[in-house]
Amino acid sequence: MRVAAGRPGALLGPAAVALDRLLSAGARARRAVRGLALADRFAARGDNFTFDPDGVYTCETIEVGRNVDLGYRPVLMAARARIRIGDNVMFGPEVTIRGGNHRIDQVGVPMISVGKDPDDETHDRGVVIGDDVWVGTRAVILHGVTIGRGAVIGAGAVVTRSVPPYAVAAGNPARVIRLRWPLETIQDHERQLYPPERRLTSAELAGLAGLPVPEPRPAPVTKSLTTGLQAR
């Protein structure tokens, strides 16, 4: 439906504004009630958890850590697998996470009718998102994927493989573009945020060694006062 925004009449304009405010208040009340009803259905949730009540969630299979914002209208679905989200995670709008999968390998049976064994982890794998992760707008993360701590997932990415810690991944299918920082900076970041027992191990750091790192930024060019006077 398209609405032509003409010039409202003297009485119609204020009436429309009043009706809009009434409807907005009703929508806010509905969202608040739905949010309260959904919050306790999540399998686990930490403090300072923010989510859009109008998103789609299989709440009982979703575990969320502390200080997490799931963004605007996400879709988080896993019928039997688990979606686990760490601490300090933020989503852009309309992120999709899909745990589980449909079998396509059975001959003579429509795919919609193919059943799965209760413990079929091959087709019902979950999704794990580590701490301190940013998932961009409309990214899609599929079953079996682990997003490492500190990673960034670009807007619109389709993530079909796991992403290492502190990596920046983008594209369809998503690929690792580079690390957020050189390894020395990553280690410094870890020392500032995590106790020794929670920091990346030597083996995990070694696994990042071959990935591209950001180009060093050139130092800003400044002119001294003396140079400026001599140029005149």
Backbone bond lengths (Angstrom), bond angles and torsions (degrees), N, CA, C in turn:
res aa  C-N    CA-C-N  psi(-1)  N-CA   C-N-CA  omega(-1)  CA-C   N-CA-C  phi
1 M - - - 1.463 - - 1.516 109.60 -
2 R 1.336 117.42 130.92 1.452 121.84 177.46 1.517 109.13 -106.39
3 V 1.333 116.95 140.94 1.457 121.86 -178.31 1.514 108.85 -115.18
4 A 1.324 116.37 123.79 1.455 121.30 176.56 1.525 108.61 -83.60
5 A 1.320 116.61 119.76 1.466 121.10 -176.68 1.526 109.20 -89.10
6 G 1.312 116.44 79.94 1.462 120.85 177.12 1.512 111.37 -84.55
7 R 1.318 116.33 -169.86 1.461 121.10 179.98 1.525 108.51 -87.98
8 P 1.362 119.35 115.65 1.461 120.07 -176.69 1.513 111.42 -70.78
9 G 1.320 114.51 154.57 1.449 119.63 177.21 1.522 111.38 -71.82
10 A 1.332 115.88 173.14 1.455 120.68 -176.00 1.521 112.08 -62.30
11 L 1.345 117.98 -36.52 1.460 121.38 -179.39 1.524 112.03 -94.14
12 L 1.348 116.74 -34.00 1.458 120.61 -176.32 1.525 111.82 -65.31
13 G 1.339 117.15 -39.97 1.461 120.33 -178.21 1.518 112.76 -58.52
14 P 1.329 120.48 -56.88 1.470 121.16 178.86 1.525 113.14 -60.41
15 A 1.346 116.86 -35.64 1.466 119.08 178.68 1.526 110.80 -65.58
16 A 1.336 116.26 -40.08 1.466 120.10 178.98 1.524 111.04 -65.01
17 V 1.330 115.51 -40.88 1.472 119.69 178.28 1.526 110.56 -62.10
18 A 1.337 116.77 -44.75 1.460 120.64 179.98 1.528 111.35 -62.92
19 L 1.348 116.27 -41.67 1.467 120.21 179.43 1.520 110.50 -65.48
20 D 1.339 116.20 -41.09 1.462 120.10 179.05 1.525 110.80 -61.16
21 R 1.332 117.02 -42.10 1.459 120.43 178.94 1.527 111.09 -64.61
22 L 1.329 116.49 -39.11 1.454 120.35 179.27 1.525 110.93 -64.71
23 L 1.335 115.95 -45.43 1.464 119.89 179.66 1.525 110.93 -65.50
24 S 1.332 117.17 -39.24 1.461 120.38 178.93 1.522 111.12 -63.68
25 A 1.340 115.95 -41.16 1.462 119.59 177.85 1.527 110.76 -62.89
26 G 1.338 116.45 -40.11 1.453 120.13 177.91 1.519 112.12 -64.78
27 A 1.357 116.51 -39.96 1.463 120.56 178.74 1.528 111.07 -65.05
28 R 1.339 116.57 -40.85 1.462 119.72 178.33 1.526 111.27 -64.05
29 A 1.328 115.97 -40.36 1.463 119.51 178.69 1.525 110.79 -64.50
30 R 1.339 116.28 -42.53 1.469 119.96 178.97 1.519 111.26 -61.49
31 R 1.344 116.89 -43.51 1.462 120.88 179.82 1.533 111.20 -64.30
32 A 1.332 115.96 -39.60 1.459 119.17 179.33 1.526 111.50 -63.53
33 V 1.324 116.50 -43.55 1.465 120.84 179.40 1.530 110.61 -64.76
34 R 1.331 116.33 -44.49 1.467 119.75 179.47 1.531 110.69 -63.73
35 G 1.337 116.34 -39.87 1.453 119.73 178.79 1.522 112.27 -60.80
36 L 1.326 116.34 -44.38 1.464 120.42 178.04 1.524 111.44 -63.00
37 A 1.335 115.87 -38.27 1.467 119.88 -179.30 1.527 111.73 -68.76
38 L 1.350 117.45 -34.39 1.458 120.85 -176.85 1.518 113.33 -82.50
39 A 1.327 117.30 -33.64 1.466 121.30 -168.77 1.525 112.74 -53.90
40 D 1.314 117.63 -44.97 1.459 120.49 -176.30 1.523 113.25 -80.85
41 R 1.321 117.10 -2.43 1.467 119.25 178.20 1.527 112.72 -86.49
42 F 1.350 117.54 -17.04 1.462 118.95 177.77 1.528 109.61 -63.05
43 A 1.335 115.97 145.08 1.458 120.56 -178.14 1.523 111.28 -60.12
44 A 1.318 116.94 -35.51 1.461 122.21 175.63 1.516 107.40 -160.32
45 R 1.337 116.30 146.71 1.461 120.48 176.58 1.517 109.32 -152.77
46 G 1.326 115.90 140.02 1.445 120.96 179.07 1.519 111.86 -92.63
47 D 1.316 115.65 -175.77 1.458 121.73 178.35 1.528 110.91 -69.31
48 N 1.329 115.16 155.14 1.464 122.17 177.01 1.527 111.38 56.91
49 F 1.317 115.54 48.73 1.466 122.96 178.29 1.523 108.45 -98.47
50 T 1.343 116.04 122.52 1.461 121.73 -179.39 1.524 109.48 -118.07
51 F 1.349 116.09 130.47 1.465 119.47 177.63 1.517 109.37 -147.59
52 D 1.316 115.53 154.96 1.456 122.13 -180.00 1.534 108.95 -84.90
53 P 1.322 118.73 119.19 1.470 119.53 179.80 1.525 113.58 -60.91
54 D 1.330 117.42 -19.94 1.458 119.86 179.71 1.521 112.67 -90.27
55 G 1.343 118.05 6.26 1.449 120.41 172.16 1.525 110.58 -74.69
56 V 1.342 115.53 179.37 1.470 121.72 179.28 1.527 107.51 -116.11
57 Y 1.324 117.08 124.05 1.456 121.85 -174.67 1.531 110.91 -139.48
58 T 1.322 117.06 134.59 1.463 120.34 164.55 1.528 105.05 -92.87
59 C 1.304 115.85 78.50 1.475 122.53 -164.55 1.523 113.53 -51.83
60 E 1.317 116.82 -41.95 1.472 120.34 -172.88 1.526 112.87 -66.61
61 T 1.325 118.98 -12.94 1.474 121.52 179.16 1.530 111.78 -110.18
62 I 1.329 117.38 14.71 1.467 121.09 -175.40 1.530 109.62 -119.24
63 E 1.334 116.24 127.26 1.461 122.42 177.04 1.534 108.17 -117.44
64 V 1.317 116.43 128.98 1.459 121.91 -174.00 1.523 109.32 -127.02
65 G 1.330 116.53 138.02 1.454 121.35 -179.77 1.517 113.24 -85.80
66 R 1.332 115.84 -156.10 1.465 122.68 -177.77 1.523 111.17 -88.28
67 N 1.329 114.89 149.38 1.460 121.73 173.63 1.532 111.03 55.96
68 V 1.314 115.45 57.01 1.470 122.53 -177.37 1.520 109.34 -119.41
69 D 1.334 116.42 135.41 1.471 122.96 175.48 1.520 107.66 -123.90
70 L 1.332 116.92 114.13 1.466 121.52 -177.17 1.526 113.59 -85.16
71 G 1.336 117.93 3.85 1.450 119.62 173.29 1.523 113.67 75.02
72 Y 1.332 114.10 -170.60 1.464 122.89 -174.11 1.518 110.41 -88.93
73 R 1.311 116.61 122.01 1.465 125.33 174.02 1.531 114.31 47.89
74 P 1.327 117.16 59.16 1.464 118.63 173.74 1.522 110.98 -78.99
75 V 1.331 115.38 166.69 1.465 122.43 172.41 1.527 107.12 -124.71
76 L 1.326 116.56 110.58 1.457 122.25 179.45 1.518 107.67 -121.20
77 M 1.343 116.31 107.24 1.459 120.52 -172.95 1.520 110.82 -132.11
78 A 1.324 115.19 129.96 1.462 121.97 173.81 1.520 106.83 -156.16
79 A 1.333 116.69 107.76 1.457 120.06 -174.20 1.521 112.03 -65.45
80 R 1.349 116.31 -47.14 1.466 119.15 -178.21 1.524 112.32 -125.90
81 A 1.311 117.58 -25.92 1.464 120.71 176.17 1.529 109.53 -75.34
82 R 1.330 116.50 176.61 1.461 122.04 -178.03 1.519 110.67 -113.46
83 I 1.322 115.53 144.11 1.458 122.36 168.11 1.521 106.48 -110.41
84 R 1.324 116.36 116.67 1.467 121.22 -177.84 1.520 109.65 -115.75
85 I 1.323 115.90 124.27 1.462 122.58 -176.98 1.522 107.87 -120.65
86 G 1.340 116.86 129.98 1.456 121.70 -175.95 1.512 113.48 -79.55
87 D 1.322 116.05 -157.01 1.456 123.00 -178.66 1.536 110.88 -90.51
88 N 1.329 115.20 154.11 1.473 121.88 172.78 1.533 112.23 57.18
89 V 1.324 115.23 49.32 1.472 122.07 -178.35 1.519 109.15 -112.38
90 M 1.338 116.26 139.83 1.464 119.80 176.93 1.525 110.21 -132.90
91 F 1.348 114.81 140.46 1.460 123.34 177.46 1.522 109.32 -111.86
92 G 1.335 116.46 145.98 1.441 120.88 164.92 1.527 109.52 -78.96
93 P 1.337 117.54 -176.46 1.460 120.27 -179.65 1.530 113.16 -65.43
94 E 1.327 115.32 144.98 1.467 124.66 167.17 1.526 114.07 57.95
95 V 1.321 116.21 43.02 1.462 121.52 173.10 1.529 109.19 -76.71
96 T 1.328 116.92 141.97 1.462 122.08 176.10 1.519 110.15 -117.94
97 I 1.330 116.02 129.11 1.458 121.55 172.69 1.518 107.35 -123.98
98 R 1.330 115.58 126.47 1.469 119.60 -174.66 1.513 110.07 -124.92
99 G 1.337 116.81 103.68 1.447 120.81 171.05 1.517 109.68 -85.24
100 G 1.325 117.20 152.06 1.467 120.07 -178.42 1.515 111.88 80.59
101 N 1.316 115.64 172.58 1.463 120.46 -175.68 1.530 108.75 -160.38
102 H 1.337 116.45 170.04 1.465 122.01 175.98 1.521 109.63 -107.20
103 R 1.311 117.12 139.28 1.464 121.59 177.51 1.525 110.07 -76.95
104 I 1.321 115.06 138.72 1.471 120.46 179.64 1.529 111.23 -126.57
105 D 1.349 116.51 16.57 1.467 120.24 -170.87 1.522 113.95 -106.04
106 Q 1.319 119.24 1.46 1.461 120.05 -176.28 1.524 111.02 -96.69
107 V 1.319 115.22 124.18 1.460 122.39 -178.39 1.527 109.91 -81.10
108 G 1.319 116.57 139.08 1.457 120.81 174.30 1.514 114.70 81.92
109 V 1.345 117.17 9.42 1.466 120.72 179.80 1.527 108.00 -132.08
110 P 1.341 119.18 127.47 1.458 119.27 174.78 1.535 110.41 -58.44
111 M 1.306 116.86 142.05 1.467 120.12 -175.47 1.523 112.20 -57.58
112 I 1.336 117.28 -34.56 1.461 120.32 -178.57 1.521 111.66 -67.64
113 S 1.343 117.00 -19.13 1.463 120.75 -177.45 1.524 113.20 -99.78
114 V 1.335 117.24 -2.27 1.461 119.76 -177.57 1.523 109.51 -75.42
115 G 1.316 116.64 124.98 1.458 120.98 177.70 1.518 111.01 -90.43
116 K 1.335 115.22 168.91 1.457 121.01 178.50 1.520 108.93 -129.93
117 D 1.329 114.70 145.16 1.460 118.91 176.01 1.525 109.39 -67.00
118 P 1.324 117.65 148.59 1.471 119.99 -177.85 1.521 113.69 -56.50
119 D 1.336 117.95 -32.56 1.465 121.13 -177.80 1.522 112.11 -107.82
120 D 1.302 117.78 29.27 1.463 121.90 -178.16 1.526 109.83 -80.25
121 E 1.351 116.88 81.82 1.451 121.00 -177.35 1.525 112.44 -71.66
122 T 1.324 117.78 -17.45 1.461 120.33 178.60 1.523 111.03 -63.07
123 H 1.336 116.55 -38.50 1.457 120.85 -176.52 1.523 113.03 -107.97
124 D 1.310 116.96 -6.73 1.466 120.09 -179.08 1.523 111.32 -122.37
125 R 1.318 115.74 45.89 1.462 119.23 179.86 1.526 109.92 -78.23
126 G 1.313 115.57 152.31 1.457 120.56 -178.47 1.516 112.37 -95.42
127 V 1.329 115.45 -165.97 1.467 123.39 179.53 1.524 107.71 -132.00
128 V 1.326 116.29 136.61 1.467 121.75 177.05 1.522 108.59 -123.43
129 I 1.333 116.15 127.24 1.458 121.80 176.02 1.522 107.54 -118.03
130 G 1.331 116.82 121.42 1.455 121.42 -176.13 1.517 113.06 -74.15
131 D 1.318 115.78 -175.73 1.459 121.83 179.17 1.534 111.02 -70.24
132 D 1.336 115.32 155.72 1.468 121.38 168.81 1.524 112.23 59.03
133 V 1.334 116.60 43.18 1.472 122.03 -178.71 1.518 109.80 -109.65
134 W 1.326 115.70 143.76 1.467 122.90 174.54 1.519 107.80 -118.79
135 V 1.329 116.17 121.43 1.467 122.22 177.91 1.522 107.76 -110.18
136 G 1.326 116.96 121.02 1.461 121.94 -173.89 1.518 113.81 -76.11
137 T 1.321 114.83 170.62 1.462 123.97 -176.97 1.527 112.64 -52.97
138 R 1.319 115.41 129.63 1.467 124.28 174.36 1.517 113.98 58.44
139 A 1.312 116.95 25.07 1.458 119.56 170.65 1.525 109.28 -69.69
140 V 1.332 116.61 150.93 1.467 122.98 178.31 1.524 107.61 -122.93
141 I 1.324 116.75 125.06 1.458 122.27 179.46 1.515 108.02 -117.86
142 L 1.329 117.05 121.28 1.464 121.49 -172.60 1.525 111.39 -99.86
143 H 1.327 114.63 171.01 1.470 121.34 -170.56 1.527 111.27 -61.32
144 G 1.320 115.02 150.11 1.452 121.05 178.14 1.515 114.89 83.52
145 V 1.322 118.09 -0.28 1.463 121.97 -175.35 1.528 110.41 -91.92
146 T 1.323 115.49 139.09 1.458 122.50 169.37 1.521 108.29 -117.32
147 I 1.329 116.25 125.09 1.464 121.55 175.76 1.526 107.08 -98.11
148 G 1.315 116.99 116.37 1.453 120.85 -175.31 1.513 112.98 -68.45
149 R 1.308 115.22 159.75 1.464 122.85 179.04 1.529 110.99 -53.05
150 G 1.346 114.56 136.90 1.457 119.70 173.82 1.519 115.33 75.88
151 A 1.330 118.31 6.18 1.466 120.68 -177.06 1.526 111.66 -78.48
152 V 1.333 115.44 161.04 1.461 123.24 176.02 1.522 107.79 -125.99
153 I 1.341 116.52 127.84 1.468 122.04 178.25 1.521 107.81 -109.46
154 G 1.325 117.03 121.40 1.454 121.74 -175.40 1.515 113.13 -67.93
155 A 1.323 115.69 157.59 1.463 121.92 178.14 1.527 110.23 -58.80
156 G 1.335 115.65 135.28 1.457 121.07 177.20 1.514 115.29 76.47
157 A 1.317 118.83 2.79 1.460 121.04 -179.38 1.528 110.91 -67.24
158 V 1.332 116.29 147.55 1.462 122.17 172.56 1.522 106.58 -115.45
159 V 1.320 115.92 105.87 1.460 121.15 -170.63 1.522 109.10 -95.88
160 T 1.325 115.96 110.97 1.459 121.50 -179.04 1.522 112.18 -109.88
161 R 1.338 116.71 -11.54 1.468 121.62 178.86 1.521 109.53 -130.45
162 S 1.312 115.55 156.70 1.458 120.13 -178.36 1.526 111.71 -63.71
163 V 1.317 115.27 150.37 1.463 122.69 -176.78 1.527 108.13 -114.75
164 P 1.335 118.52 129.77 1.469 120.38 -177.80 1.526 112.31 -67.24
165 P 1.329 116.75 162.78 1.465 119.82 176.39 1.527 111.79 -58.61
166 Y 1.317 115.65 142.26 1.468 124.35 174.60 1.530 113.55 61.26
167 A 1.339 116.62 20.18 1.457 120.11 177.19 1.522 110.60 -93.42
168 V 1.328 115.87 153.01 1.461 122.89 172.02 1.525 106.70 -106.86
169 A 1.345 117.02 119.98 1.462 121.60 -177.20 1.521 109.59 -122.72
170 A 1.331 116.39 142.69 1.465 121.02 -179.72 1.519 109.28 -156.16
171 G 1.348 115.57 164.03 1.463 121.52 174.88 1.512 112.78 103.50
172 N 1.335 115.45 178.46 1.457 123.80 -179.86 1.534 109.14 -136.47
173 P 1.354 116.98 106.42 1.462 127.07 -5.17 1.527 110.59 -70.11
174 A 1.332 115.77 153.98 1.460 120.04 -175.80 1.525 110.75 -65.81
175 R 1.310 115.74 142.50 1.464 121.57 173.60 1.518 108.34 -134.36
176 V 1.313 115.29 156.54 1.457 120.43 179.84 1.521 109.26 -75.93
177 I 1.331 115.72 124.07 1.458 121.03 178.99 1.519 111.01 -87.70
178 R 1.319 115.26 -44.65 1.469 120.10 -178.40 1.524 108.03 -172.03
179 L 1.306 115.53 173.42 1.456 121.21 169.03 1.525 109.95 -83.21
180 R 1.308 116.63 158.34 1.470 119.75 176.32 1.517 111.03 -66.00
181 W 1.338 116.45 -38.32 1.461 122.07 -176.58 1.527 109.43 -142.93
182 P 1.325 117.37 165.60 1.472 119.71 167.55 1.534 110.59 -62.36
183 L 1.330 116.25 161.67 1.463 120.46 -175.52 1.527 112.39 -59.23
184 E 1.330 117.58 -36.92 1.463 119.43 -179.52 1.526 111.27 -62.43
185 T 1.329 116.34 -39.06 1.464 120.28 179.48 1.524 110.74 -70.76
186 I 1.335 116.51 -37.57 1.465 119.95 176.57 1.526 110.21 -60.41
187 Q 1.321 116.87 -43.67 1.457 120.18 178.86 1.530 111.37 -63.30
188 D 1.319 116.94 -40.23 1.460 120.20 177.73 1.530 110.70 -63.78
189 H 1.345 115.86 -42.71 1.472 121.09 177.07 1.527 110.61 -59.04
190 E 1.330 116.56 -44.84 1.460 121.18 179.40 1.523 111.42 -61.90
191 R 1.337 116.89 -42.67 1.469 120.20 -179.36 1.524 111.45 -62.23
192 Q 1.340 116.86 -33.98 1.457 120.45 -178.58 1.533 112.92 -77.16
193 L 1.344 117.53 -26.03 1.464 120.19 -174.19 1.520 115.19 -105.12
194 Y 1.332 118.15 -27.78 1.461 119.60 -169.03 1.529 111.58 -128.20
195 P 1.329 116.87 145.58 1.466 119.89 173.47 1.530 109.81 -67.45
196 P 1.323 117.88 162.21 1.478 120.17 -174.90 1.520 114.20 -52.86
197 E 1.326 117.35 -39.67 1.471 119.39 -176.06 1.526 113.20 -70.17
198 R 1.344 117.40 -14.19 1.465 120.20 -178.78 1.530 113.22 -105.08
199 R 1.301 117.66 -4.74 1.463 120.31 -178.53 1.527 111.21 -74.17
200 L 1.331 116.24 159.88 1.459 120.05 177.16 1.523 109.67 -58.13
201 T 1.322 115.81 139.76 1.457 120.95 179.35 1.530 110.24 -77.00
202 S 1.318 115.67 168.72 1.469 120.65 177.05 1.520 110.90 -59.60
203 A 1.335 116.48 -38.72 1.466 120.15 179.36 1.525 111.03 -65.89
204 E 1.337 117.08 -40.69 1.467 120.25 179.10 1.528 111.04 -66.61
205 L 1.315 117.34 -39.73 1.465 120.26 176.92 1.522 110.82 -66.05
206 A 1.330 116.75 -39.18 1.464 120.08 178.26 1.523 111.11 -62.66
207 G 1.336 116.98 -32.91 1.458 120.36 178.33 1.518 113.69 -67.86
208 L 1.328 117.07 -18.40 1.466 121.11 178.44 1.523 112.85 -91.90
209 A 1.333 116.16 -8.93 1.467 120.11 -168.66 1.526 113.17 -61.32
210 G 1.330 118.44 -31.46 1.455 119.50 -176.16 1.521 115.16 -88.88
211 L 1.329 117.82 -0.12 1.464 120.45 -176.52 1.526 110.92 -84.47
212 P 1.342 117.12 148.41 1.479 119.78 179.08 1.520 111.21 -62.13
213 V 1.316 115.35 150.72 1.470 121.51 177.55 1.520 108.21 -120.43
214 P 1.342 117.87 160.41 1.463 119.61 -179.92 1.522 111.72 -61.05
215 E 1.323 115.08 146.29 1.463 119.61 173.95 1.523 109.18 -66.79
216 P 1.331 117.70 137.34 1.472 118.44 178.16 1.521 110.96 -63.90
217 R 1.310 115.24 138.77 1.460 119.37 179.44 1.519 110.13 -76.36
218 P 1.333 117.44 134.53 1.463 118.22 178.34 1.525 110.87 -66.42
219 A 1.315 115.28 146.28 1.455 119.77 177.91 1.516 109.63 -66.19
220 P 1.341 118.02 139.90 1.469 119.81 -179.76 1.516 110.98 -62.91
221 V 1.342 114.98 139.98 1.460 121.42 179.62 1.520 108.19 -85.27
222 T 1.323 115.74 121.72 1.462 120.07 179.00 1.518 109.54 -123.81
223 K 1.291 116.21 145.09 1.454 121.95 177.04 1.521 109.23 -102.86
224 S 1.287 116.48 131.96 1.464 119.17 175.95 1.507 109.76 -74.02
225 L 1.307 115.71 159.95 1.448 120.74 179.11 1.509 110.45 -60.89
226 T 1.337 117.50 -38.99 1.469 121.40 -179.07 1.521 110.51 -63.18
227 T 1.367 116.15 -44.81 1.466 120.26 -179.82 1.507 110.59 -61.98
228 G 1.348 116.33 -41.36 1.450 119.72 179.61 1.502 112.25 -62.60
229 L 1.334 117.82 -39.98 1.469 121.02 179.69 1.520 110.27 -68.25
230 Q 1.365 117.38 -39.42 1.453 119.20 179.95 1.519 111.10 -65.80
231 A 1.371 116.83 -34.24 1.460 118.95 -179.37 1.513 111.85 -65.36
232 R 1.341 116.73 -25.03 1.449 119.48 178.69 1.515 111.39 -77.98
